[in-house]
Amino acid sequence: MKGRKRNKAKKERFYSDIQFELLFEVVWNIVMFLPRMVARLISNIW
C-alpha cells in the first residue's frame, strides 16, 4: 500500500512539475516576445 501511494505521489508531482515547466515556458516566451514586437512597431512607425 505504501509503495502505491508513493508512486502515485511521485506521478502527481511529476505531472505538476511538467505543467509548471510548460506554463513557465509559455509565460517566458510571451515576456520575451512583447519587447521585440514593440521595438518593431516603433521602428515601422518611424
C-alpha positions, 0 to 999 in steps of 0.5 A: 500500500505504501509503495502505491501511494508513493508512486502515485505521489511521485506521478502527481508531482511529476505531472505538476512539475511538467505543467509548471515547466510548460506554463513557465515556458509559455509565460517566458516566451510571451515576456520575451516576445512583447519587447521585440514586437514593440521595438518593431512597431516603433521602428515601422512607425518611424 
